[in-house]
Amino acid sequence: MSDVTIDQLSELAKGNRKIINNLYINVFPKIKSYVMKNNGYSEDAEDIFQKVLIQVIARYKNKPFEIKSTLDGFLYVAASNLWKRELNKRKREVTNDKVIELLSEEDDIVMASLEQEKWELFQEKLNDISENCKALLKLFFKKVPYKEIVVQLGYKTDNVVRQRIFNCKSQLTKAIQNDARFNEFN
């Protein structure tokens, strides 16, 4: 699938079998591969894929939106975020002896949808800042050592990189906080 039209999302939300089958053929194998490479099983991938489809459909029915990339890519990112969340939840459940109140499936979908919207806002604002800041923050978020960033981006010292990262993070934070959607999340 190429760029997503509102019609494709609308059809997905209506349960269009052709679109859903196409997603199972083209997107599910990628998500399954990701989940299995990251401590999951085939059944986990099926659950994650189902949850992502439900999340996107519920979100679209609640408030129609456009996807600025491909539907395949959007679902893959949503699934990887949901899988990371699931792994974190499992980690807490295994290591915590206390009784844990489990979220209902509906609450879980709402939380995952909200996290996806936050991620999209973050990505959008990251793309809006200067190319230099974008490159610097991408390396920072990948936990590339400061000394390596100095070499890759041609800065003079670690301290210059630290200062620049601080300034870029401040710009990104300000851009996110100035967006009207930010207040909806709080």
C-alpha positions, 0 to 999 in steps of 0.5 A: 500500500502507498500513501493512506487515504482517508477512504482506506482508513474508513474502509478499514474501520468498516471492516472491509475484508479486502483491506484487512486480508491485504494487511494480514498478507503484507504487514503481519509477517513483518510484525511477527518477525519483529515480535519473535526477534524481541522475546515473543512468540507467534501467538504474541504477534497475532495478539499484537496485530489484532490489538493494533488493528482494533486500536486504529479502528477505534481511534478512527471511529472516535476521531477520523485522522490521516496517516502521513506515511504508509498504512504498513509503516504506521501499523508496524510502528504502532505494533512495535510500540505496543510490543515494547509496552507489553514487554515492560508490563510482563517485566513488572508482573514477573518481578513484582510479588504484589498483586497487580491490578490488570487493566481491562482490554478496553483500557489497554487499547485506549492507553496504547492509542494515546501512546501512539498519538503521543509518539506521532506528535513527537515524531512530527515535531522532531521533523519540524526542528532544524536538520542539525538538531534532528540529526543530533537528537536522533544520535542521542536517542540511539544512545550514541556516545558523545565522543562519537557524535563529536566525530560524526557531526564535526563538533569540537568537544563533548561539552559542545555536544552536550550543550547543543543536545540540551538546546535541541531538546529544549526546542523540541520540548517547546514545540511539543508543548506549544501544540494544541494536542499536547494539552489534550494528553494531560 
